[in-house]
Amino acid sequence: MLLLSGCVVGPDHEAPNMDLPQKFSEGSNLSNGDVSTKPWWPAFSDPRLTAYVDQGLSQNLSVLQAIERINAAEAAVMSAGSGSLPSLAGSASDTLSGQTGEYRTVKGATNTASAGLSASWLLDLFGQYRRAKESAAASLDAAYATVDVARLTYLSNIVNAYIDARYYQERLALARKNLASRRETLELTKLQLEAGAASRLDVVQSEGLVNTTLAEIPGYEKGFRVSAHSIATMLGLPAESLVAELQKGGRQPMARFSVNAGVPADLIRNRPDIRKAERELAAAVAQVGVAQAAFYPSLTLSGSITPSLRDMAGSPAGWVGTWGFGPSLNLPIFTGGKLTANLTTAESNARNAYLSWKQTVLTAVQDVANALTAIKRDAQTVSALRKTVSSYEEALKLATSSYRDGASSLLDVLDAQRQVSTAQASLAQAIQTVAKDFVALNVAMGGGYAANGPVKVADIKKP
């Protein structure tokens, strides 16, 4: 039995690997190390954004829910290991009995007291429970990785929501500025009409542009409030809590420094979803061993002792005891294919877990490659649009001045205003896109989720 107890059936898990490129096509060939503890949001130089991110890393409800799952996973490890340990149970009873009836005379009552102890130990000869404990431990690791995934998702969501809020504020500010300019043009056109230098058509066209701008403003206000509500909810606050604070204004976030994307191999260490997939693979491989061990015999050592005291009226009390000890062998002979089916299922689950890990790695590499491509080209778009806005604003000044002097038509002014408005809107959207590209790159790298330290189950506030 001692020799058999060292026999563990089933495959041992080995960390999977796959061939990856030496570098990203638009990145460097330098490793970025462990980026999980390096905060990247200070690159926006926005104290309010930094405060929101830091607050939510410990208070976000999705993160706390993921932390709570660790408690269940820890309990599962204890449960899985308990099957191979000896068990001891006790029992006790005290019974008072007698006889009565129409044709029977009561002789007296009998008091019987008994107590007992029973013990059993299922010898884990082929490692069924050891493999089960391995699987549960790997699932516990996956639960910790799930918290990191939740943190990384939170970082992406809250920073993007903040970027959206500032984008809508910028569009709102531009719309109000354009509205003031177009109202000024309308008043000028009315004066020109009174002087006979403009037509009623010119006035109507100016009024149409003013009303078009007025129609855009509610949409921007709605977008801002929806984004503010999202931020508040992610911080565990009522939806309206941050609207007034964010209405105080702020510029659109722009990253002040670039980051090293590292090499594809860094992702296996830094991305929590890859680590989670690898731990799920380890749990699935251990379950193959559990299924294989079920084909082998199991041996249980058990014993019990039950003393009892019987006290009958008119008779002396006396002790009576029973005991027993011995092994029992369970040998699966015919199970109708159940064990084979269980093994096939476990093996299929392990293969599927490997494919899932591989897909997660490939997706991570794609995420970084896409973000690198986007951040470089979208930055070029911002640069070109800044020059476009500057050119159109100068053209608007020239057209307005010429119109005041009567050297050009109102149509030139209106066209210039539309061009400025369109260019400004495109620039604001491009700045929003570049900021989100920066977020996407850092999230794809697996950066910053552990900036506030490792997972702490004690962070959960018990109800």
N, C-alpha and C positions, 0 to 999 in steps of 0.2 A: 504493500500500500504506500509506503514511503517513496518507493521508486516511481510508482504511478503518479503520485501527487505532483511530481516535478514535470509531468508531461502536459504541454499546452498545445492543443491542435489549432489549426487555422493559420492564415498568413500573418506575418508581422508587417505593420505599416512602415513604409519608407517614404520620406518626403518626395513628392513628385517633382519632376523637372521637365523642362522643354527648351528647345533651342529658341533664342531670342536674338534680335539684331544687336550689334555692338553699341549702336547709338541711334538716336532719332535723326531722321533725315534733315531736320531743321533745328537740331539741338547740338549740344557739345558732347564730347566723349568722356566727360568728367562725372563721377558719381556725386550725388547730392547728399549722401549720408542719410541720417535719420531725420527726416523733415517733419515727423509727426509732432514733435515738441516745439517746433519753430512757428510762431504766429506770423501770418502773412498779411492780415488785414491792417496792421499799422502802416502799410505802404500807402494807404489812402489818406493818411494824415488827417483823420476825422475822429476827434475824441468821442463824439456821440456814438458813432458806429462802433468804435472799440468798446465802449461801455456796454452797449447792447450785446455784442458778441460774448464778452466775458461773463455777463450776467446769465445769459441763456445756456452757456456750456454746463452750468451746474443746476439750472432750474427748468430747462426745457422739458416739457411733459413727455415727449417721445423718448428723450434720453433717459429720464427716470423710469419709464416703463421698461426700457431695455435693461436697465440696472436691476429692476425687480426680478427679471427672468433669471438672473444669476442665482437668486435664492433657491428657485425651483431646481436649477441645474445642480447646485451643491447638494440638495437633498437627494437627487437622483443618484449621485455618486455614492452617498452613504447607503442608499437602498440597494444598489447593485452589489456593493461589497458585503452586505450583511448576510447574503445567502450562503456564503462559504464559512461563516462563523458559527460556533456552537450556540445553541439556544437553550434556555432554561425557563420553565414555566412552573408556577405553583398554583395550588388550588386548596380550598378548605370548605367544609360544610358542617352544619349542625342540624340534625333532624329529630324532631319529637314525633313519635307515632304511637298509635294504640288501636283498640278495637271497641266497637259499640254496636248496638242493634237491639231489636225487639226481643229476640230469643237468646241473646248473649249477654252475659254478665261482664262488666268491665273488670278486668284483672289488674289493670295498671298501665302506665305508659312506658315506652322504651325511648331512650335518648341515645342517638348514635352520632358521634362526632368523628370526623375524618379529615385528614390533610394529606396532601400529596405533592411530590416533586417529579417532574418529567424533564428529561434532557435529550437533545438530539443533535447530531452533527453530520451534515451531508459533506462527505469528503469530495473536494473539487478535484477529482482524479485527472480530468482532461482539460481543465482550465475554463470551464463554461462561465463560472462567476468571475474569474480573473479577466476574461475577455469582455464580459459585460461591464466590469468596472472600468476597463480601458475605454470602452465606448462612451460610458457616462462621463469620464474625465475629459475626453476629447470634446464631448458636447458642452461641457462646462467652459472649456477654452473657447468654443464657438460662441457661447453666450457673452463672454467678455469681448470678443471681437465684434459681436452685434452692437454692443454699446458704442464701440468706436465708429462703427458704420453709422449709427444714429447721430453721433456727434458730428461726423463729417457731413452728413446730410443736412443737419441743422446749420452748419457753417454756410453751406451753399445756399440754403433757403433764406436765411435771415439777411445775408449780405446782398443777395440778389433783390430781395424785397426792399431793402434800404436804397439800393441803386435805382429801383423803379420809382420809389417815392420822390427821390431827388430829381429824377428825370421829369416826372409829371409837374413838379414844382417849377422846373426850368421852362417847360413848355407853357405853363400857366403864366409865368413872368413875361415870356416872349409874346404871348397872345395879348396880354394887357398892354405891353409896350406898343405892339403893332396896332392895337385898338386905339390908343391915344393918338398915334401918328395918322391913322386913317380918319379919325374924327376931325383932326386938324385939317386934313385934306378936304374933307366934306365941307367944313366951314369955309375954307378958302374957295371951294367951288361955288358955294352959295353966294359968296361975295362977288365972284366973277360973273355969276348969272345976273345978279342985280346990276352989275356994271355993263352987262351986254356982251361980256367976253367969253361966256360959256353957255351951253345949252342945257335944257332940262334933262337931256340924255346923260350929260356929264354928271349931274347931280344924282340921278337914279343909279348910275354905275358906282358912284362913291358910296351911296347908301347901301348898295348890295354888298360891297366889300366890308363895310362896318358890320352889317348883320351876319355875314359869314364868320367873322372873327368872334362875334358874340355867341354864335352857335357852337364854336369849338371849346369855349371856356368850361362849360359844365362837364364835358367829357374828361378834361384834364383834372378837374376837381374830384370827380368820381375816382379816377385812377389813383390819385394821391391818397384819398381816404381808404380805398381798398388795400393799398400797399401798407399804410399805417396800421390798419386793422390786422393784417397778417403778421407784422412785427410784434404787435402787442400780444396776439394769441401765442406766438412762439415763445414769448417771455412769460407765459402763464398769467397774463393780465387781461382784463376786460377789453373788448375791441376798441373802444373809444379812448382808452387811457392815454395814448401817446399822440393823438391828433394835434392837440394844442401845442405840445412840446415841439413836434416836427414842423408845425406851421411857422415857427420862428425863423425858419429858412436855413439854407445851407447850399453850398455849391455842389455841382455834380461830382461824384467821386472819380478821381483819376489816380491810378497807381503811380507812385513816385520812383519806383525802382523795379528793375526786371528780376527774374528769378532763374536759377539754373534748374532745368527740367531733369537733369540727371540722365541715367541710362535706363533702358527697359528693365534690366535686372533689379534695379532699385525698387521697382513697384512690388515685387514679391515680398519685400520686407516692409514697405511703407503702406501699402494699401490694405486696410482692414477687411475689405470684402474678399480679397484673395486669401488672407489668413483664415478668415471664417470658412471659406470653401475648402481649404486644406484640412482644417480641423473636422469638418463634416465628413470629408473623405476618410480620415483616420477613424472616426466613429463607425462609419459604414464598413470599413475593413475589419474592425474588431467584431462587428455583428456576424461576419462570415465565420469567425472562430466559434461564436456562440452557437450558430446553426450546425457547425460540424461536430461540436462536442455533444450535441443531442443524440448523435448516432451511437455513442459509446455508453457502456454501463455506468450506473451511478450507485454508490455505496453509502448507506446511512447507518451510523451507529446511534442507537437509542436505548434509553433505560428509564425506569420509573420506580418509585417507591411510594406506597400508600398505606400508612398506619391508620387504624380507626379504633375508637373507644366506644364500647357498647355498654350502656347502663340500663338494665331492665329491672322494673320494680319487683322486689322479692328475690332478686338474684344478685350475686356479686358482679361488679363491673370487671371487664376484661379487655385487654388489647388484642387486636387482630391486625396483622399487616400482610401486605402483598408487595412483591418486588419483581422486577424483570429487567434483563439486559441482553442485548444481542444486536448483531448487524442484520441489515436487510439489503438485498441486491435487486436493483431494477434494471432489467435488460430489455431494450426495445427490440422486438422481433418483427412484428408486422404492424405497421401504422397506417396502412392504406395510402402510402406515398406522401403523407403529410410532411415528414422530415425532409424528404428530397425536395418537395416544393418550397419549404422554408429556406433551404440552402440555396436553391436556384434564385429565389427572391432576394436573399441577402447578397449573393454574388452580382446580380443585376443592379441592385442599389449601389454597390461599391463601384461598378463600372460607370454608372450614371453620375456618381459623385465625382469621379475623376474627370469625366467629360465636362461637368459643370465647372470644376476648378480650371480646366484648360480654357473654357470659354470666358471665364472671369478674367484670366490673365490677358487673353487676346483683346478683350474689350477694354481693359485698362490701358494697354499699349495704344489702342486706337484713340481712346479719349485724350491721352497726352499729345499724340501726333496731330489730332484735329485742333486742339487748343493752341498748339504752337503755330500751326498754319494760320489760324484765325487771328491770333493776337498780333502777328507781324503784319498781315495785310490790312486788317481793320485799322491799325495805327496809321498806315499810309492814307487810308480814306479820311481819317480825322484831319491829318495834315493838309490834304488837298481841300477839304471843306472849309477849313479856317480861312484859307486864301480866297475861296469862293465867296464866303460871307463878307469878307473885307472889300472885295471888288464890287459886289452888289450894293453894299451900303454906300460906297462912294458914288455909284451910279444913281442911287436914289437921291442923294444930296444934290447931285448935278441936275437931275430931272426936275426936282422940286424947285430949285432955284430958277431954272429956265422957265418953268411953268408960271412962277410968280412974275417973271419979267415979260410973260406973254410970248416967249420964243418957242415954246413947245406946247403940245396938247396934253390934256388930262390923261389920255390913254398912256402916254409915256410914264407918267407918275404912277398910275395904277399898276402897270406892268412891272415897274421897278419895285414897288411895294410887294407884289406877289413873289418876285424873284428873291427878295431879301427874306421874306417869310419862309419860303420853301427851303432856302439854303440854311437858315437858322434851325429850322425843324430837323433837317437832315443832319446837321452838325450835332445837335443835342442827341439824336438817336444814335449817331456813330459813337459819341462819347459813352453813351450807355452800353453799347455793344462791346467796346473795348474794355470797359470795366468788368463786364460779365465774362469776357474772354479771360481776363486775369484771374477771376474767381474760378472759372472752369479749369484752368491750368493747375492751380494750386490744389483744388479738390481732386483732380485726376491724378496728381502726384501723391495724394494721401497726406497732405500737409496740414499741420496745426491742430488736429483733433485732440491731441494730448497736451496742448499748451498749458492747461490748468492742472496738470498732474494725472496720475493713473486713475482708473475706475475705483470708486469708493462706494461699496454697498451701503455704508452708513449714511450716505448722502440722502437716502430715501427717508422722508418724514412719514413715520408710521401713523395710520389713521387712528 
